[in-house]
Amino acid sequence: KDRVQVIYIDPPFNREQEPGYSYSVKYKDASWITLLENRLQPARQMLNNTGCIFVRCDYNGNMYVRLLMDQIFGQENFKNEVIIKRSGIQKQAKNRLLVATDSLFFYSKTEEGKPKEVYEHRETDWLYFVHYPGVRKSNKERHVFSYTLEPPQGRHWGLKQELIDQWVDIGWVRFRCRGCGYEHYAGEWKGCPDCGFQDFIPELKNPPKRIDSNWTNIRSYSQDPAFPT
Protein backbone atom coordinates (compact mmCIF):
# COMPACT_ATOMS: atom_id res chain seq x y z
CA LYS A 1 0.00 0.00 0.00
CA ASP A 2 1.18 3.53 -0.88
CA ARG A 3 4.39 2.19 -2.47
CA VAL A 4 3.74 1.99 -6.21
CA GLN A 5 4.80 4.85 -8.50
CA VAL A 6 3.16 3.93 -11.83
CA ILE A 7 0.32 1.58 -12.81
CA TYR A 8 -0.71 0.69 -16.36
CA ILE A 9 -3.98 -1.15 -17.03
CA ASP A 10 -5.09 -2.43 -20.42
CA PRO A 11 -8.45 -4.11 -19.70
CA PRO A 12 -10.86 -5.72 -22.17
CA PHE A 13 -12.51 -2.91 -24.12
CA ASN A 14 -16.21 -3.36 -23.17
CA ARG A 15 -16.88 -5.48 -26.25
CA GLU A 16 -18.21 -8.63 -24.53
CA GLN A 17 -16.65 -10.76 -27.25
CA GLU A 18 -13.04 -10.74 -28.41
CA PRO A 19 -11.35 -13.76 -30.05
CA GLY A 20 -7.82 -14.86 -29.30
CA TYR A 21 -7.64 -14.25 -25.55
CA SER A 22 -6.80 -16.91 -22.98
CA TYR A 23 -8.99 -15.25 -20.33
CA SER A 24 -12.66 -14.29 -20.19
CA VAL A 25 -13.67 -10.97 -21.73
CA LYS A 26 -17.42 -11.52 -21.44
CA TYR A 27 -18.12 -8.19 -19.77
CA LYS A 28 -20.35 -5.43 -21.09
CA ASP A 29 -21.47 -2.08 -19.72
CA ALA A 30 -22.58 -2.55 -16.05
CA SER A 31 -20.59 -5.74 -15.44
CA TRP A 32 -17.60 -4.25 -17.26
CA ILE A 33 -17.72 -1.09 -15.15
CA THR A 34 -17.85 -3.23 -12.01
CA LEU A 35 -14.84 -5.19 -13.28
CA LEU A 36 -12.89 -1.94 -13.67
CA GLU A 37 -14.03 -0.48 -10.37
CA ASN A 38 -12.89 -3.61 -8.52
CA ARG A 39 -9.40 -3.07 -9.95
CA LEU A 40 -9.12 0.69 -9.86
CA GLN A 41 -10.07 1.05 -6.20
CA PRO A 42 -7.19 -1.14 -4.90
CA ALA A 43 -4.90 0.33 -7.57
CA ARG A 44 -5.39 3.79 -6.06
CA GLN A 45 -4.54 2.45 -2.60
CA MET A 46 -1.32 0.95 -3.95
CA LEU A 47 -0.09 4.25 -5.42
CA ASN A 48 2.07 6.59 -3.38
CA ASN A 49 1.13 10.26 -3.16
CA THR A 50 3.17 11.20 -6.24
CA GLY A 51 2.11 8.10 -8.19
CA CYS A 52 0.04 7.97 -11.35
CA ILE A 53 -2.03 5.50 -13.35
CA PHE A 54 -2.64 4.96 -17.07
CA VAL A 55 -5.74 3.12 -18.32
CA ARG A 56 -6.15 2.26 -21.97
CA CYS A 57 -9.49 1.91 -23.73
CA ASP A 58 -11.24 2.50 -27.06
CA TYR A 59 -14.50 4.07 -28.19
CA ASN A 60 -16.51 1.18 -26.71
CA GLY A 61 -15.79 2.29 -23.16
CA ASN A 62 -13.97 5.64 -23.12
CA MET A 63 -16.91 7.53 -21.64
CA TYR A 64 -17.30 5.02 -18.80
CA VAL A 65 -13.59 4.96 -17.99
CA ARG A 66 -13.40 8.74 -17.70
CA LEU A 67 -16.44 8.98 -15.41
CA LEU A 68 -15.29 6.08 -13.24
CA MET A 69 -11.77 7.42 -12.86
CA ASP A 70 -13.13 10.89 -12.04
CA GLN A 71 -15.10 9.26 -9.24
CA ILE A 72 -12.21 7.18 -7.87
CA PHE A 73 -9.25 9.52 -8.41
CA GLY A 74 -11.05 12.87 -8.53
CA GLN A 75 -11.58 15.22 -11.46
CA GLU A 76 -8.81 17.45 -10.13
CA ASN A 77 -6.30 14.63 -10.62
CA PHE A 78 -7.11 14.06 -14.29
CA LYS A 79 -4.00 14.87 -16.32
CA ASN A 80 -4.54 13.91 -19.95
CA GLU A 81 -6.39 11.79 -22.44
CA VAL A 82 -3.50 10.59 -24.59
CA ILE A 83 -4.32 9.54 -28.16
CA ILE A 84 -2.60 6.34 -29.26
CA LYS A 85 -2.38 4.81 -32.70
CA ARG A 86 -3.81 1.31 -32.90
CA SER A 87 -1.44 -1.45 -33.86
CA GLY A 88 -4.06 -2.70 -36.31
CA ILE A 89 -6.29 -0.15 -38.03
CA GLN A 90 -9.77 -1.23 -39.08
CA LYS A 91 -9.97 -2.39 -42.67
CA GLN A 92 -13.73 -1.95 -43.04
CA ALA A 93 -16.42 0.19 -41.42
CA LYS A 94 -20.01 0.67 -42.53
CA ASN A 95 -21.47 4.19 -42.42
CA ARG A 96 -18.61 5.60 -40.33
CA LEU A 97 -14.92 6.41 -40.42
CA LEU A 98 -12.30 3.74 -39.85
CA VAL A 99 -11.09 3.64 -36.25
CA ALA A 100 -7.33 4.20 -35.99
CA THR A 101 -6.78 5.33 -32.39
CA ASP A 102 -7.36 4.38 -28.75
CA SER A 103 -7.27 6.52 -25.62
CA LEU A 104 -4.91 6.36 -22.66
CA PHE A 105 -6.34 8.06 -19.56
CA PHE A 106 -3.70 9.55 -17.29
CA TYR A 107 -4.50 10.33 -13.64
CA SER A 108 -2.45 11.03 -10.55
CA LYS A 109 -3.38 9.88 -7.05
CA THR A 110 -3.03 13.38 -5.60
CA GLU A 111 -2.16 16.84 -6.85
CA GLU A 112 1.45 16.06 -5.92
CA GLY A 113 1.69 13.73 -8.90
CA LYS A 114 3.37 15.51 -11.80
CA PRO A 115 4.78 14.00 -15.01
CA LYS A 116 8.42 14.46 -15.87
CA GLU A 117 9.15 16.70 -18.83
CA VAL A 118 10.06 14.40 -21.71
CA TYR A 119 11.25 15.74 -25.05
CA GLU A 120 10.92 14.28 -28.52
CA HIS A 121 14.07 13.45 -30.45
CA ARG A 122 14.62 15.72 -33.43
CA GLU A 123 15.89 14.16 -36.63
CA THR A 124 17.55 17.45 -37.64
CA ASP A 125 19.46 19.54 -35.10
CA TRP A 126 19.77 22.69 -37.24
CA LEU A 127 17.44 24.32 -39.76
CA TYR A 128 17.78 27.09 -42.34
CA PHE A 129 16.44 30.45 -41.14
CA VAL A 130 12.64 30.24 -41.17
CA HIS A 131 10.91 32.31 -43.86
CA TYR A 132 7.37 32.47 -45.23
CA PRO A 133 5.60 33.66 -48.41
CA GLY A 134 4.79 37.34 -48.73
CA VAL A 135 6.79 40.56 -48.61
CA ARG A 136 6.86 42.82 -45.55
CA LYS A 137 7.19 46.52 -46.37
CA SER A 138 8.98 47.37 -43.12
CA ASN A 139 11.31 45.63 -40.71
CA LYS A 140 12.18 43.00 -43.30
CA GLU A 141 15.90 42.61 -42.56
CA ARG A 142 17.44 40.68 -39.69
CA HIS A 143 20.80 41.56 -38.14
CA VAL A 144 22.98 38.68 -37.00
CA PHE A 145 26.69 38.76 -36.10
CA SER A 146 26.88 42.35 -37.47
CA TYR A 147 25.59 41.07 -40.80
CA THR A 148 22.32 42.13 -42.44
CA LEU A 149 20.23 39.23 -43.71
CA GLU A 150 17.73 39.92 -46.48
CA PRO A 151 14.90 37.39 -46.89
CA PRO A 152 14.61 35.42 -50.15
CA GLN A 153 12.74 37.22 -52.91
CA GLY A 154 8.98 37.38 -52.33
CA ARG A 155 9.25 36.15 -48.73
CA HIS A 156 9.77 37.42 -45.17
CA TRP A 157 11.65 36.12 -42.14
CA GLY A 158 9.62 34.07 -39.70
CA LEU A 159 11.34 35.15 -36.46
CA LYS A 160 11.37 38.59 -34.89
CA GLN A 161 14.70 40.31 -34.31
CA GLU A 162 14.20 40.20 -30.53
CA LEU A 163 13.86 36.41 -30.54
CA ILE A 164 16.87 35.99 -32.81
CA ASP A 165 18.93 38.12 -30.41
CA GLN A 166 17.88 35.88 -27.53
CA TRP A 167 18.78 32.75 -29.46
CA VAL A 168 22.18 34.20 -30.39
CA ASP A 169 22.90 34.67 -26.68
CA ILE A 170 22.22 30.99 -25.91
CA GLY A 171 23.99 29.61 -28.98
CA TRP A 172 20.91 28.70 -31.01
CA VAL A 173 21.97 30.73 -34.08
CA ARG A 174 24.98 30.11 -36.29
CA PHE A 175 26.51 30.80 -39.69
CA ARG A 176 27.89 27.68 -41.37
CA CYS A 177 30.57 28.24 -43.99
CA ARG A 178 29.53 26.99 -47.42
CA GLY A 179 33.14 26.22 -48.22
CA CYS A 180 34.39 24.05 -45.37
CA GLY A 181 31.49 23.81 -42.91
CA TYR A 182 33.05 25.99 -40.21
CA GLU A 183 30.45 27.00 -37.60
CA HIS A 184 30.31 30.61 -36.37
CA TYR A 185 28.37 31.27 -33.15
CA ALA A 186 29.47 34.65 -31.79
CA GLY A 187 31.04 37.95 -32.78
CA GLU A 188 31.17 39.75 -36.11
CA TRP A 189 31.18 37.61 -39.23
CA LYS A 190 34.23 38.57 -41.31
CA GLY A 191 34.38 35.48 -43.45
CA CYS A 192 35.47 31.96 -42.58
CA PRO A 193 38.68 31.98 -40.47
CA ASP A 194 39.54 28.48 -41.70
CA CYS A 195 39.18 28.70 -45.48
CA GLY A 196 38.54 32.41 -46.11
CA PHE A 197 35.21 31.72 -47.82
CA GLN A 198 32.73 34.59 -47.41
CA ASP A 199 29.45 32.82 -48.16
CA PHE A 200 27.56 31.07 -45.38
CA ILE A 201 24.30 29.33 -44.51
CA PRO A 202 22.32 31.03 -41.70
CA GLU A 203 20.92 28.37 -39.39
CA LEU A 204 18.72 28.10 -36.30
CA LYS A 205 18.75 25.46 -33.63
CA ASN A 206 15.82 23.06 -33.96
CA PRO A 207 14.62 23.32 -30.34
CA PRO A 208 13.52 20.17 -28.52
CA LYS A 209 9.79 19.52 -28.58
CA ARG A 210 8.10 18.59 -25.34
CA ILE A 211 6.03 15.42 -25.58
CA ASP A 212 2.30 16.19 -25.79
CA SER A 213 -0.85 14.04 -25.69
CA ASN A 214 -0.58 12.93 -29.32
CA TRP A 215 1.28 9.61 -29.34
CA THR A 216 0.21 8.43 -32.78
CA ASN A 217 3.80 8.57 -34.03
CA ILE A 218 5.02 5.78 -31.73
CA ARG A 219 4.34 2.05 -31.64
CA SER A 220 1.16 1.13 -29.84
CA TYR A 221 2.16 -2.25 -28.45
CA SER A 222 5.26 -4.35 -28.16
CA GLN A 223 5.13 -6.83 -31.01
CA ASP A 224 5.83 -9.80 -28.75
CA PRO A 225 3.90 -12.84 -30.04
CA ALA A 226 4.14 -14.55 -26.64
CA PHE A 227 1.17 -12.55 -25.33
CA PRO A 228 -1.40 -11.16 -27.79
CA THR A 229 -2.91 -7.92 -26.48
C-alpha positions in Angstrom: 0.0 0.0 0.0 1.2 3.5 -0.9 4.4 2.2 -2.5 3.7 2.0 -6.2 4.8 4.8 -8.5 3.2 3.9 -11.8 0.3 1.6 -12.8 -0.7 0.7 -16.4 -4.0 -1.1 -17.0 -5.1 -2.4 -20.4 -8.4 -4.1 -19.7 -10.9 -5.7 -22.2 -12.5 -2.9 -24.1 -16.2 -3.4 -23.2 -16.9 -5.5 -26.2 -18.2 -8.6 -24.5 -16.7 -10.8 -27.2 -13.0 -10.7 -28.4 -11.4 -13.8 -30.1 -7.8 -14.9 -29.3 -7.6 -14.3 -25.6 -6.8 -16.9 -23.0 -9.0 -15.3 -20.3 -12.7 -14.3 -20.2 -13.7 -11.0 -21.7 -17.4 -11.5 -21.4 -18.1 -8.2 -19.8 -20.3 -5.4 -21.1 -21.5 -2.1 -19.7 -22.6 -2.5 -16.1 -20.6 -5.7 -15.4 -17.6 -4.2 -17.3 -17.7 -1.1 -15.1 -17.9 -3.2 -12.0 -14.8 -5.2 -13.3 -12.9 -1.9 -13.7 -14.0 -0.5 -10.4 -12.9 -3.6 -8.5 -9.4 -3.1 -10.0 -9.1 0.7 -9.9 -10.1 1.1 -6.2 -7.2 -1.1 -4.9 -4.9 0.3 -7.6 -5.4 3.8 -6.1 -4.5 2.5 -2.6 -1.3 0.9 -3.9 -0.1 4.2 -5.4 2.1 6.6 -3.4 1.1 10.3 -3.2 3.2 11.2 -6.2 2.1 8.1 -8.2 0.0 8.0 -11.3 -2.0 5.5 -13.3 -2.6 5.0 -17.1 -5.7 3.1 -18.3 -6.1 2.3 -22.0 -9.5 1.9 -23.7 -11.2 2.5 -27.1 -14.5 4.1 -28.2 -16.5 1.2 -26.7 -15.8 2.3 -23.2 -14.0 5.6 -23.1 -16.9 7.5 -21.6 -17.3 5.0 -18.8 -13.6 5.0 -18.0 -13.4 8.7 -17.7 -16.4 9.0 -15.4 -15.3 6.1 -13.2 -11.8 7.4 -12.9 -13.1 10.9 -12.0 -15.1 9.3 -9.2 -12.2 7.2 -7.9 -9.2 9.5 -8.4 -11.1 12.9 -8.5 -11.6 15.2 -11.5 -8.8 17.5 -10.1 -6.3 14.6 -10.6 -7.1 14.1 -14.3 -4.0 14.9 -16.3 -4.5 13.9 -19.9 -6.4 11.8 -22.4 -3.5 10.6 -24.6 -4.3 9.5 -28.2 -2.6 6.3 -29.3 -2.4 4.8 -32.7 -3.8 1.3 -32.9 -1.4 -1.5 -33.9 -4.1 -2.7 -36.3 -6.3 -0.1 -38.0 -9.8 -1.2 -39.1 -10.0 -2.4 -42.7 -13.7 -2.0 -43.0 -16.4 0.2 -41.4 -20.0 0.7 -42.5 -21.5 4.2 -42.4 -18.6 5.6 -40.3 -14.9 6.4 -40.4 -12.3 3.7 -39.9 -11.1 3.6 -36.3 -7.3 4.2 -36.0 -6.8 5.3 -32.4 -7.4 4.4 -28.8 -7.3 6.5 -25.6 -4.9 6.4 -22.7 -6.3 8.1 -19.6 -3.7 9.5 -17.3 -4.5 10.3 -13.6 -2.4 11.0 -10.5 -3.4 9.9 -7.0 -3.0 13.4 -5.6 -2.2 16.8 -6.8 1.4 16.1 -5.9 1.7 13.7 -8.9 3.4 15.5 -11.8 4.8 14.0 -15.0 8.4 14.5 -15.9 9.2 16.7 -18.8 10.1 14.4 -21.7 11.3 15.7 -25.1 10.9 14.3 -28.5 14.1 13.4 -30.4 14.6 15.7 -33.4 15.9 14.2 -36.6 17.6 17.4 -37.6 19.5 19.5 -35.1 19.8 22.7 -37.2 17.4 24.3 -39.8 17.8 27.1 -42.3 16.4 30.4 -41.1 12.6 30.2 -41.2 10.9 32.3 -43.9 7.4 32.5 -45.2 5.6 33.7 -48.4 4.8 37.3 -48.7 6.8 40.6 -48.6 6.9 42.8 -45.6 7.2 46.5 -46.4 9.0 47.4 -43.1 11.3 45.6 -40.7 12.2 43.0 -43.3 15.9 42.6 -42.6 17.4 40.7 -39.7 20.8 41.6 -38.1 23.0 38.7 -37.0 26.7 38.8 -36.1 26.9 42.3 -37.5 25.6 41.1 -40.8 22.3 42.1 -42.4 20.2 39.2 -43.7 17.7 39.9 -46.5 14.9 37.4 -46.9 14.6 35.4 -50.1 12.7 37.2 -52.9 9.0 37.4 -52.3 9.3 36.1 -48.7 9.8 37.4 -45.2 11.7 36.1 -42.1 9.6 34.1 -39.7 11.3 35.2 -36.5 11.4 38.6 -34.9 14.7 40.3 -34.3 14.2 40.2 -30.5 13.9 36.4 -30.5 16.9 36.0 -32.8 18.9 38.1 -30.4 17.9 35.9 -27.5 18.8 32.7 -29.5 22.2 34.2 -30.4 22.9 34.7 -26.7 22.2 31.0 -25.9 24.0 29.6 -29.0 20.9 28.7 -31.0 22.0 30.7 -34.1 25.0 30.1 -36.3 26.5 30.8 -39.7 27.9 27.7 -41.4 30.6 28.2 -44.0 29.5 27.0 -47.4 33.1 26.2 -48.2 34.4 24.1 -45.4 31.5 23.8 -42.9 33.1 26.0 -40.2 30.4 27.0 -37.6 30.3 30.6 -36.4 28.4 31.3 -33.2 29.5 34.6 -31.8 31.0 38.0 -32.8 31.2 39.7 -36.1 31.2 37.6 -39.2 34.2 38.6 -41.3 34.4 35.5 -43.4 35.5 32.0 -42.6 38.7 32.0 -40.5 39.5 28.5 -41.7 39.2 28.7 -45.5 38.5 32.4 -46.1 35.2 31.7 -47.8 32.7 34.6 -47.4 29.5 32.8 -48.2 27.6 31.1 -45.4 24.3 29.3 -44.5 22.3 31.0 -41.7 20.9 28.4 -39.4 18.7 28.1 -36.3 18.8 25.5 -33.6 15.8 23.1 -34.0 14.6 23.3 -30.3 13.5 20.2 -28.5 9.8 19.5 -28.6 8.1 18.6 -25.3 6.0 15.4 -25.6 2.3 16.2 -25.8 -0.9 14.0 -25.7 -0.6 12.9 -29.3 1.3 9.6 -29.3 0.2 8.4 -32.8 3.8 8.6 -34.0 5.0 5.8 -31.7 4.3 2.1 -31.6 1.2 1.1 -29.8 2.2 -2.2 -28.5 5.3 -4.3 -28.2 5.1 -6.8 -31.0 5.8 -9.8 -28.7 3.9 -12.8 -30.0 4.1 -14.5 -26.6 1.2 -12.6 -25.3 -1.4 -11.2 -27.8 -2.9 -7.9 -26.5 
